[in-house]
Amino acid sequence: MGLIEVKNLQKTYYNDDVATPALDGVSFSIDKGNFVAIMGPSGSGKSTLLHILGFLDKPTGGEYKFNGKNSNDYSEEEIAVVRNEKIGFVFQSFNLLPKTTVLDNVMLPLLYSKFPGKTWKQKAISAIDAVGLSHRINHLSSQLSGGEKQRVAIARALINNPQVIFADEPTGNLDSKSGKAIMEILQELNIRGGHTIILITHETYTAEHAEKIIQLLDGKISKIIDVPKRHSAKDNFVK
């Protein structure tokens, strides 16, 4: 049984009785430990799909199962737990608090966690170390480069050791060198850390870090591509 199972998924938006289909019969499965890229041009439905998979929105038809349970059967309380403990989000715009240190930004999700307060700092230090940013731990996020800000966002997503990390255009605001470094971190988290990574992107060079690419067009899957076997990034890239 897959970690994520999607069957004939549909999402239609209504505005003044005008129906606009965003997803139309999407089906696929993702197993624990997979690295999957969801690609497509603007308007293809990839952001809508991310929102449904991340429990930020609900489908209007079809079925979405997470850990074997239909998404419609999750209570609001269970959804809150899933979003805080089972899922980590990394966004193109970083979503950091600018006048707050790297350490405090990374610790934020722990405010709503089951972990005792005395463990928070060490957990955050470990997550920051995992993305190679220990030397910036006491800097304000406003003092960081774009690539460093995205590393902080990844560390924050890691803090609760989620099953799945959703990365929504994580290199979209970065230069090519910083983008490559971020993709290597995500790949290492997948290969060595065992995290399931779901990447939303329109860039071929970032999608090629995945083991499977799901291509969307006009709300439908146009192609599913298996990427040739990957090699781990340099062993010393992420300690």
C-alpha positions, 0 to 999 in steps of 0.5 A: 500500500502506498503512502499516498494513493490518488484515484480519479482525483478531481477538483473543480472551482465554481465562480458565479455558476461557472465551473473551472476544472483544475484536476480531471481524473488524476491517478497515481501512487507514491510509496514511502521513501520515493522522490517524485517531481510533479511538473507542468506549465502554469495552469496545469493543476500542479499547485492545486494537486499540492494543496490537496496532497498537503491537506490544504484543500479538498477534492471535489471528486475521486479519492485521496488516501494518506497512510491508507486512510481516505482524506475525507475521513480525517477529522479537523483535529487529525488533519492538524496533526498530519500537517504538523507532524507528518508533513513538511512544507518548503515554499518558493517564498521561504515564509520566514520571520525576517527579524527572528534568528535562524534558530527561532525560525526553525523552532516555530513548528515545535510550538504546536508539537508534542515534544517537551520544550527542553528538547526544542533547541537541540532538535532545531540545532540538528535540523540546521546542521542537516542543511549545512547552516550551523554557522548562521544559527544566530543570524536573523533571517533578513541577513541571509542570502536567498539560498540560505533562507531556503536552507532554513525553510528546509530545516524548519520542514524537517524539525518534526521528522515528517514522513513527507516533504512537499517542496513547492518551486523551492528553487524559483527565487534562487540563482542556478548555483543556489538552486543546485545546492538546494536540490542536492540537500533535498536529494540527500534527505531522500537518499540518506534520510529516507524522507519522501519528497514531492517536488512541484516544479516547472524546471527540468533540471530540478525535476531530474533529481527525482526518481519519477516525474509526473507531468500534468497538462490541463488538469490531467496526467500527460506522462509519467517518467521513471528517471534513471537510477540516481547517485547520492550527492557528495557524502560530505555535502550534508553531515 
